[in-house]
Amino acid sequence: MKIRILGCSGGVGQGLRTTSLLVDEDILIDAGSGVGDLSLDEMAAVRHIFLTHSHLDHVAYIPLMLDSIFEERAEPLVVHGQVATLEALQKHIFNWVIWPDFARLPSPDRPVLRYETMAPGQVMDMGGRSFEMIPVEHAVPAVGYRVACPTGVFAFSGDTSTNNSFWEGLNAHERLDLLIVETAFCNADIGISRLAKHYCPSLLAEDLKKLRHRPDIYITHNKPGEEDIILAECSEALAEHKLHRLISGEVIKL
């Protein structure tokens, strides 16, 4: 299994792309601005998108991608997410005001977009790769995912803050090789971290005590301009863990 990091920043700027992970060549986890670095052929190869939640930095490039490859799709792009997440897309984006409703184009019986609801705890097999939806704690309904195949297992927290459900979901399994977890703010911003329901290094360190595994940890979703501070604070707070900064463009193989 190959994970290509298309975007992993908490904002935009030169060289910064928002959250999107490409699993092998056919599955996206979230569809932020990092999707824009794919070629048209690479976009056309994507068959499924698993969404963590409805915030714009995680969904903004679904409509743009569909518009770019509209004529290239022989079958619908399937977007998986919680009921609330998919309803937000339908009501606020694919509503004929912000963007055309691609779930009805080019015709209702042959659309280029199809929604498929998932519930926390549900596991979907995608050609030998299992995607398990695990609830997390954020400002809107949100989830993370545990993705497993015979050669490795990784988990992605999506956007979250202090919770028990994500760690319990990971602890229910025997294997976890890699964890991609958000740390949006530095410790000086712990107040806004709590308000916006994101991690800062100190909050993440407390929650990681709940995890019985010792995977490689990749820090993601940093506020632009504070990446070095956040990494330094995480390195101090998580000294017993093998820690990395997630970087757009890198490829991780499991």
C-alpha positions as CSV (number, residue, x, y, z in Angstrom):
1,M,0.0,0.0,0.0
2,K,1.3,3.4,-1.0
3,I,0.2,6.7,0.6
4,R,1.0,9.9,-1.3
5,I,0.7,13.1,0.6
6,L,-1.0,15.6,-1.7
7,G,-1.7,18.2,1.0
8,C,-1.2,18.3,4.8
9,S,-1.2,22.0,5.8
10,G,-3.7,23.7,8.0
11,G,-3.9,26.6,5.5
12,V,-2.7,27.9,2.2
13,G,0.3,29.8,0.9
14,Q,3.2,29.3,-1.4
15,G,4.0,25.5,-1.4
16,L,1.2,24.8,1.1
17,R,-1.7,22.5,0.3
18,T,-4.7,21.5,2.4
19,T,-5.5,17.9,3.4
20,S,-5.6,15.1,0.9
21,L,-4.0,11.7,1.0
22,L,-3.9,9.4,-2.1
23,V,-4.0,5.7,-1.2
24,D,-2.4,3.8,-4.1
25,E,-3.8,5.4,-7.3
26,D,-7.6,5.0,-6.8
27,I,-8.6,6.3,-3.3
28,L,-8.5,9.7,-1.7
29,I,-8.9,10.4,2.0
30,D,-10.2,14.0,2.0
31,A,-10.0,16.3,-1.0
32,G,-8.4,19.6,-0.1
33,S,-6.3,21.8,-2.3
34,G,-3.6,19.1,-2.6
35,V,-5.8,17.4,-5.2
36,G,-4.9,20.2,-7.6
37,D,-1.3,18.8,-7.9
38,L,-2.6,15.6,-9.6
39,S,-2.6,15.3,-13.4
40,L,-5.9,14.9,-15.2
41,D,-5.1,11.2,-15.8
42,E,-4.4,10.8,-12.1
43,M,-7.6,12.5,-11.1
44,A,-9.5,10.3,-13.6
45,A,-8.0,7.2,-11.9
46,V,-9.6,8.1,-8.5
47,R,-12.6,5.9,-7.8
48,H,-13.4,6.7,-4.2
49,I,-13.1,9.5,-1.7
50,F,-13.4,8.9,2.1
51,L,-14.2,12.1,3.9
52,T,-13.4,12.9,7.5
53,H,-15.7,15.9,7.8
54,S,-17.3,18.7,5.9
55,H,-15.0,21.6,6.4
56,L,-13.9,23.4,3.3
57,D,-10.2,22.7,3.5
58,H,-11.0,18.9,3.3
59,V,-13.6,19.0,0.6
60,A,-13.0,22.0,-1.6
61,Y,-11.5,20.2,-4.6
62,I,-14.2,17.6,-5.0
63,P,-16.3,19.9,-7.2
64,L,-13.3,21.3,-9.1
65,M,-11.9,17.8,-9.7
66,L,-15.2,16.6,-11.0
67,D,-15.5,19.5,-13.4
68,S,-12.0,18.9,-14.7
69,I,-12.6,15.2,-15.5
70,F,-16.3,15.3,-16.2
71,E,-16.0,13.7,-19.7
72,E,-13.4,11.2,-18.6
73,R,-15.5,9.2,-16.1
74,A,-17.0,6.0,-17.2
75,E,-18.4,5.4,-13.8
76,P,-19.4,7.6,-10.9
77,L,-16.9,8.9,-8.3
78,V,-18.1,7.5,-5.0
79,V,-17.9,9.8,-2.0
80,H,-18.1,8.1,1.4
81,G,-18.9,9.9,4.6
82,Q,-21.2,10.3,7.5
83,V,-24.8,11.3,6.8
84,A,-24.1,14.8,8.1
85,T,-21.0,15.2,6.0
86,L,-22.7,14.2,2.8
87,E,-25.8,16.3,3.5
88,A,-23.5,19.3,3.9
89,L,-22.0,18.7,0.5
90,Q,-25.4,18.4,-1.1
91,K,-26.9,21.4,0.6
92,H,-24.0,23.8,0.6
93,I,-21.9,23.0,-2.4
94,F,-23.6,20.8,-5.0
95,N,-26.7,22.9,-4.9
96,W,-26.7,24.6,-8.3
97,V,-25.8,27.9,-6.6
98,I,-22.2,27.2,-5.5
99,W,-21.7,24.4,-8.0
100,P,-23.8,22.2,-10.3
101,D,-25.3,19.0,-8.8
102,F,-23.0,16.3,-10.3
103,A,-25.1,13.6,-8.7
104,R,-27.6,14.4,-11.4
105,L,-25.2,15.2,-14.3
106,P,-24.9,14.4,-17.1
107,S,-28.3,12.8,-16.2
108,P,-29.9,11.4,-13.0
109,D,-29.5,7.8,-14.2
110,R,-25.9,8.3,-15.2
111,P,-24.3,10.7,-12.8
112,V,-20.5,11.3,-12.3
113,L,-20.9,11.6,-8.5
114,R,-22.5,9.1,-6.1
115,Y,-22.8,9.4,-2.3
116,E,-22.4,6.4,0.0
117,T,-23.1,6.9,3.7
118,M,-20.9,5.2,6.3
119,A,-21.4,5.0,10.1
120,P,-18.7,5.0,12.7
121,G,-17.5,1.5,13.3
122,Q,-18.3,0.4,9.7
123,V,-15.5,-1.2,7.7
124,M,-15.4,-1.2,3.9
125,D,-13.2,-3.6,1.9
126,M,-11.7,-1.8,-1.1
127,G,-9.8,-4.4,-3.1
128,G,-8.0,-5.9,-0.2
129,R,-7.7,-2.7,1.7
130,S,-10.0,-2.2,4.6
131,F,-11.2,1.3,5.6
132,E,-12.7,1.5,9.1
133,M,-14.5,4.7,10.1
134,I,-13.7,5.8,13.7
135,P,-15.4,8.8,15.4
136,V,-13.4,11.7,16.7
137,E,-14.2,15.1,18.4
138,H,-14.3,18.2,16.2
139,A,-16.5,21.3,15.7
140,V,-18.7,19.4,13.2
141,P,-19.4,15.6,13.0
142,A,-16.0,14.1,12.1
143,V,-14.2,10.8,11.9
144,G,-10.8,9.3,11.4
145,Y,-9.9,6.2,9.5
146,R,-7.9,3.0,10.1
147,V,-6.7,1.6,6.8
148,A,-5.3,-1.9,6.7
149,C,-3.9,-4.3,4.1
150,P,-1.7,-7.4,4.4
151,T,1.5,-5.4,4.3
152,G,0.7,-2.7,6.8
153,V,-1.8,-0.6,8.8
154,F,-2.0,3.2,9.1
155,A,-4.5,5.5,10.8
156,F,-5.5,9.1,10.1
157,S,-7.1,11.2,12.7
158,G,-8.7,13.9,10.5
159,D,-9.4,17.0,12.5
160,T,-9.9,16.3,16.2
161,S,-9.1,17.2,19.7
162,T,-9.3,15.4,23.1
163,N,-11.4,12.3,22.8
164,N,-11.5,8.6,23.7
165,S,-13.2,7.0,20.7
166,F,-10.4,7.3,18.2
167,W,-7.8,5.7,20.6
168,E,-10.3,3.0,21.7
169,G,-10.9,2.2,18.0
170,L,-7.2,1.8,17.3
171,N,-6.6,-0.2,20.5
172,A,-9.2,-2.7,19.4
173,H,-6.8,-4.0,16.8
174,E,-3.4,-5.7,17.2
175,R,-1.5,-3.7,14.6
176,L,-0.8,-0.1,13.9
177,D,2.4,0.8,11.9
178,L,1.9,4.5,11.2
179,L,-0.3,7.2,12.7
180,I,-1.0,10.5,10.9
181,V,-2.4,12.9,13.5
182,E,-3.3,16.6,13.4
183,T,-1.6,19.2,15.6
184,A,-3.1,22.4,14.4
185,F,-1.8,24.9,17.0
186,C,1.2,25.5,19.2
187,N,0.8,25.3,23.0
188,A,0.5,29.1,23.3
189,D,-2.8,28.8,21.5
190,I,-4.3,26.1,23.7
191,G,-7.4,28.3,24.3
192,I,-8.3,28.4,20.6
193,S,-7.3,24.7,20.3
194,R,-10.0,23.8,22.8
195,L,-12.5,26.2,21.2
196,A,-12.0,25.0,17.7
197,K,-11.5,21.4,18.8
198,H,-8.0,20.8,17.4
199,Y,-4.9,19.4,19.1
200,C,-1.9,21.4,20.3
201,P,1.2,19.4,21.4
202,S,0.2,19.3,25.0
203,L,-3.3,18.0,24.3
204,L,-2.0,15.5,21.8
205,A,0.6,14.2,24.3
206,E,-2.1,13.6,26.9
207,D,-4.3,11.7,24.4
208,L,-1.4,9.6,23.1
209,K,-1.1,8.0,26.6
210,K,-4.4,6.2,25.7
211,L,-2.8,4.4,22.7
212,R,-1.3,1.0,23.5
213,H,0.6,0.9,20.1
214,R,3.9,2.6,19.3
215,P,3.6,3.5,15.6
216,D,5.7,6.0,13.7
217,I,3.8,9.3,14.2
218,Y,3.5,11.9,11.5
219,I,2.3,15.4,12.5
220,T,-0.1,17.1,10.1
221,H,-2.5,20.1,9.7
222,N,-0.1,22.7,11.3
223,K,-1.1,26.4,11.2
224,P,1.0,28.1,8.4
225,G,4.0,29.8,9.8
226,E,4.0,27.8,13.1
227,E,5.3,24.5,11.7
228,D,8.7,24.7,13.4
229,I,7.3,25.7,16.8
230,I,4.7,22.9,16.7
231,L,7.2,20.3,15.7
232,A,9.6,21.4,18.4
233,E,6.9,21.3,21.1
234,C,5.7,17.9,19.8
235,S,9.3,16.6,19.9
236,E,9.6,17.6,23.5
237,A,6.2,16.4,24.6
238,L,6.4,13.1,22.7
239,A,10.1,12.3,23.3
240,E,9.4,8.6,23.7
241,H,7.7,8.4,20.2
242,K,9.2,8.2,16.8
243,L,8.1,11.5,15.4
244,H,8.0,13.0,11.9
245,R,6.6,16.1,10.2
246,L,4.3,15.2,7.4
247,I,5.4,16.8,4.1
248,S,3.4,17.4,1.0
249,G,4.7,15.4,-1.9
250,E,6.2,12.6,0.1
251,V,5.3,8.9,-0.5
252,I,5.0,6.4,2.4
253,K,4.9,2.7,1.6
254,L,3.5,0.1,3.9
